[in-house]
Amino acid sequence: MSNQSKPLSIIYNHNSGFRLLDQQENYKQLMEIFSTHGYQIKSYEINDSQQFKTIMAEVLLRHQQSVEPGVVVAAGGDGTLNSVAKHLLETQIPVGILPLGTFNYVARLLGIPLDLVEAAQVIATGQIKSIHVARINQEIYLNNASLGLYPLFIKKREDYNRIFGRLPIHAYTSALDVLIRDRKELKLKIWVDQKKYPVKTPLIFFGNNPLQLAEMKMRIAQAAEQGKVAGVVVAKSDKMTLFKLVYQLIRGKIDEASDVYSFAADQVRIESRRNKLMIAIDGETVEMTPPLNISVLKNALNVMVPHDSTSF
C-alpha cells in the first residue's frame, strides 16, 4: 500500500445482506465512488466474534500505517456499527456508515441517507463529526442498553425475524409474546451519581440516541443529547401495567405510562446479587457480571456525516 493512499476498509456481517450487492449495479457504484475519491478499498466479511477481533486488529494496523487515517466503513445495522465503533474509540479514524439495518437510528440521527449510493457519497466527501458514546462496563451502546424484559424482547424478535423475515412490527409482537409467557423482576441497588435507590423492576432502559428517544416521546432525549446517562425505570411488574407500557410504547407515549420514571446522571452504578445479568445492547444480547457501571464518553467517536448535518 502506498503511503499516499487513503485506506478504506468495509466491515460487514455475513448476515447483513451486503454480500448480495455484488450481483447488483449499485455495488459497482459504491466501489466507483470510493475509488474516484482516491480510496484504496478492502472488504472484510465477519462470521464470528473471534474472527472479528483478528480482522479489526488488521484493519487498525492498516489505517495507522497510512499517512491519512482513511475511513472504516460499517455496512449493516446498528449492531454492526456498534462492534466496529468499539475499536475506533479515541482514535483519529472515522467510521463511515452504509445503513443496512431495520431501524438505522444512528444514520438517521446524523442525517446520513438510507440510500446506499448516497450514503457512499457522504463517506467519500462528507465531514467528520465527533459524537457521544455511552459505555456499560466493557461494552458501548450508541442507541440503548437495557436490563430485564427488554433482552427477552430482543431474543423473541430474532425468532420472529428468522421465521417471517425482518419487519419493524416484530419489535412490538415480540414484546407482547414475552409479556404473555415470561415476566421477570430484578431486585437491584442503583446509584444515580451519589444517591442509592433500592429498586424492584421488570425493566431498566438507558438511551443514548436523542432521535430514538424523541420518537418514543421520552423526556430524557435532551439529557442524552447533552451527554448524560439517560435512563428509565419501570416500577411495577404486574401484567396489566406491562401491557399498558407496551401500548404506550406503540403509541410513542411511553413517558405517559404510569409507574415509569426517568432520570439523568453523569454516572450510574447497578448492583445485584445475581452472578450474571442479561443486557440488551443496540439490538444484541450479552451477559455481564455486576456491578454495572454506566457513563458517557463525550465526543469519543468520529463519524463521516453530510456537510449540512446539525445533529448531536
C-alpha positions in Angstrom: 0.0 0.0 0.0 1.3 3.4 -0.9 1.9 5.8 1.9 0.0 8.3 -0.1 -3.1 6.2 -0.5 -6.2 6.6 1.6 -7.3 3.3 3.1 -11.0 2.4 3.2 -12.0 -0.8 4.9 -15.5 -2.1 4.6 -16.7 -4.3 7.5 -19.8 -6.3 7.0 -21.6 -9.2 8.8 -22.3 -12.2 6.6 -26.0 -11.9 7.6 -26.2 -8.2 6.7 -27.1 -8.7 3.0 -24.1 -6.6 1.9 -22.5 -9.5 0.1 -25.6 -9.8 -2.1 -24.8 -6.4 -3.5 -22.1 -7.9 -5.7 -24.9 -9.0 -8.1 -26.3 -5.5 -8.3 -25.4 -2.4 -10.2 -25.2 -0.2 -7.1 -22.4 -2.3 -5.7 -20.3 -1.2 -8.6 -21.4 2.4 -8.0 -20.2 2.2 -4.4 -16.8 1.0 -5.4 -16.5 3.6 -8.2 -17.4 6.4 -5.7 -14.7 5.3 -3.3 -12.1 4.8 -6.0 -12.8 8.1 -7.7 -12.0 9.9 -4.4 -8.7 8.1 -4.0 -9.5 5.4 -1.6 -7.9 2.0 -1.7 -10.7 -0.4 -0.8 -10.5 -3.6 1.1 -13.6 -5.6 2.3 -13.8 -7.9 5.3 -16.7 -10.3 5.9 -17.4 -11.1 9.6 -18.5 -14.6 10.5 -17.9 -14.9 14.3 -16.7 -12.8 17.2 -13.2 -14.2 17.5 -12.6 -13.7 13.8 -13.9 -10.1 14.2 -11.2 -9.3 16.8 -8.5 -10.5 14.5 -9.9 -8.6 11.5 -10.2 -5.4 13.4 -6.6 -5.6 14.6 -5.6 -6.0 11.0 -7.8 -3.1 9.9 -6.5 -0.8 12.6 -2.9 -1.6 11.7 -3.7 -0.9 8.0 -5.1 2.6 8.8 -2.5 3.5 11.4 0.4 2.8 9.0 -1.1 5.2 6.4 -0.3 8.9 6.3 -4.0 9.5 6.1 -6.3 7.7 8.5 -8.9 6.9 5.8 -12.3 5.5 6.8 -13.5 2.3 8.3 -17.0 1.6 6.9 -19.6 -0.4 8.9 -22.0 -2.0 6.4 -25.0 -3.2 8.3 -27.3 -2.3 11.1 -26.7 -0.5 14.4 -25.3 -3.8 15.9 -22.6 -4.0 13.3 -21.9 -0.3 13.7 -21.5 -0.8 17.5 -19.0 -3.6 17.0 -16.9 -1.5 14.7 -17.2 1.7 16.7 -15.9 0.0 19.8 -12.5 -0.5 18.2 -12.3 3.1 16.8 -13.0 5.0 20.1 -10.5 7.8 20.9 -8.7 7.3 17.5 -8.5 9.7 14.6 -10.0 7.1 12.3 -13.6 8.0 11.4 -16.3 5.4 10.8 -18.5 5.5 7.7 -22.0 4.1 7.7 -23.7 2.1 5.0 -27.1 1.6 6.6 -28.5 -1.9 6.1 -30.4 -2.4 9.3 -34.1 -2.4 10.2 -34.1 1.0 12.1 -30.7 2.6 11.3 -31.2 5.0 14.2 -27.6 6.3 14.2 -27.6 7.0 10.5 -30.9 8.8 10.7 -29.8 10.8 13.7 -26.8 12.1 11.8 -28.6 12.8 8.6 -26.9 10.0 6.7 -29.1 8.9 3.7 -30.5 5.4 3.8 -29.9 5.1 0.1 -26.6 3.2 -0.1 -25.2 5.2 -3.1 -26.0 8.5 -1.4 -24.5 7.1 1.9 -21.3 6.2 0.0 -21.1 9.8 -1.3 -21.2 11.0 2.3 -18.4 8.6 3.3 -16.3 9.8 0.4 -17.0 13.6 0.5 -18.6 14.4 3.9 -17.2 15.9 7.0 -16.0 14.3 10.3 -18.3 14.8 13.3 -17.5 13.6 16.9 -20.4 12.0 18.8 -21.1 10.8 22.3 -20.8 7.1 23.1 -22.3 5.5 26.2 -20.4 2.8 28.0 -21.6 0.0 30.2 -18.7 -1.9 31.8 -16.5 -3.1 28.8 -19.2 -2.6 26.2 -20.6 0.5 24.5 -24.0 1.5 23.2 -24.8 4.0 20.6 -28.6 3.7 20.9 -29.6 1.9 24.0 -28.9 -0.7 26.7 -31.4 -2.4 28.9 -32.0 -5.0 31.6 -34.9 -7.2 32.5 -37.7 -7.8 29.9 -36.1 -5.9 27.0 -33.3 -8.5 26.4 -36.1 -11.1 26.3 -37.9 -8.9 23.7 -34.7 -8.9 21.6 -34.4 -12.7 21.7 -38.0 -13.2 20.8 -37.8 -10.6 18.0 -34.9 -12.5 16.4 -37.0 -15.7 16.5 -39.8 -13.8 14.6 -37.2 -12.3 12.1 -35.8 -15.8 11.4 -39.2 -17.3 10.7 -41.0 -14.4 9.0 -38.2 -12.0 7.8 -37.1 -8.7 9.3 -40.0 -6.4 9.9 -40.3 -3.4 12.3 -43.6 -4.7 13.6 -41.7 -7.6 15.2 -40.4 -5.2 17.8 -43.9 -5.0 19.2 -45.2 -8.5 18.6 -42.2 -10.0 20.3 -42.8 -7.7 23.3 -46.4 -8.9 23.6 -45.3 -12.5 23.2 -42.8 -12.2 26.1 -45.3 -10.4 28.4 -47.8 -13.3 27.9 -45.3 -16.0 28.5 -42.5 -14.7 30.7 -42.2 -11.8 33.2 -39.1 -11.2 35.2 -38.4 -8.9 38.1 -35.0 -7.6 39.1 -34.0 -6.7 42.6 -31.3 -4.1 42.3 -29.5 -1.2 44.0 -29.0 1.7 41.7 -26.6 4.5 42.4 -27.5 7.6 40.4 -24.5 9.8 40.8 -24.0 9.6 44.6 -27.6 8.6 45.6 -28.6 5.0 46.2 -32.0 3.6 45.3 -33.2 0.1 46.1 -35.3 -1.0 43.1 -37.6 -3.9 42.1 -38.2 -3.6 38.4 -39.1 -5.6 35.3 -37.2 -3.2 33.0 -34.5 -0.6 33.1 -33.8 1.2 29.8 -30.8 3.5 29.0 -30.9 5.6 25.9 -28.0 7.4 24.1 -29.7 8.3 20.8 -31.7 11.5 21.0 -33.7 10.7 17.8 -34.8 7.3 19.1 -35.7 8.8 22.5 -37.6 11.6 20.8 -39.5 9.2 18.6 -40.5 7.4 21.8 -41.6 10.7 23.3 -39.1 10.3 26.2 -38.2 13.4 28.2 -34.7 12.1 28.6 -33.9 12.8 24.9 -32.5 16.2 25.8 -30.3 14.7 28.5 -28.8 12.2 26.1 -28.1 15.0 23.6 -26.2 16.7 26.4 -24.0 13.7 27.1 -25.7 12.4 30.2 -26.5 8.9 31.2 -30.3 8.9 30.4 -32.4 6.2 31.9 -35.9 4.9 32.5 -37.1 2.6 35.3 -40.4 0.7 35.3 -41.6 0.5 38.9 -44.3 -2.3 38.7 -44.2 -5.7 37.2 -47.8 -6.8 37.2 -49.1 -7.9 33.8 -51.7 -5.1 33.4 -49.0 -2.4 34.0 -46.7 -4.0 31.5 -49.4 -4.4 28.8 -50.2 -0.7 29.2 -46.5 0.1 28.9 -46.2 -1.7 25.6 -49.4 0.0 24.4 -47.9 3.4 25.3 -44.7 2.4 23.6 -46.5 1.6 20.4 -48.3 4.9 20.6 -45.0 6.7 21.1 -46.1 8.0 24.5 -44.1 5.9 26.9 -43.5 8.8 29.3 -47.3 9.0 29.8 -47.3 5.4 31.1 -47.9 5.0 34.8 -45.1 3.9 37.1 -42.4 4.9 34.6 -39.6 7.1 36.0 -36.9 9.0 34.0 -33.6 10.1 35.3 -30.3 11.6 34.1 -26.8 11.5 35.6 -23.1 11.6 35.0 -22.6 8.1 36.4 -24.9 5.2 37.2 -23.9 2.0 39.0 -26.2 -1.0 39.3 -25.6 -3.7 41.9 -27.2 -7.1 42.0 -26.9 -10.3 44.0 -27.1 -12.3 40.7 -23.9 -13.6 39.3 -24.9 -12.6 35.7 -27.3 -10.2 34.2 -28.6 -10.3 30.6 -28.2 -7.0 28.9 -29.5 -5.9 25.5 -27.1 -3.5 23.8 -28.0 -1.9 20.4 -30.2 -4.9 19.5 -27.8 -7.6 20.6 -27.8 -9.5 23.9 -24.8 -10.1 26.2 -24.2 -11.4 29.7 -22.4 -9.2 32.2 -21.1 -9.7 35.7 -22.4 -7.0 38.1 -21.8 -4.4 39.2 -22.6 -2.4 36.0 -21.0 1.0 35.6 -22.6 3.3 33.1 -21.1 6.5 31.8 -20.9 8.6 28.6 -17.7 9.2 26.7 -18.2 12.6 25.2 -17.2 13.2 21.6 -15.3 9.9 21.6 -16.2 8.6 18.1 -15.5 10.3 14.7 -18.2 9.7 12.1 -18.5 10.7 8.4 -21.6 12.9 8.1 -23.1 15.2 5.4 -21.8 18.7 5.4 -25.1 20.1 6.4 -25.5 17.7 9.4 -26.6 19.5 12.6 -27.5 16.5 14.7 -25.7 15.9 18.0 
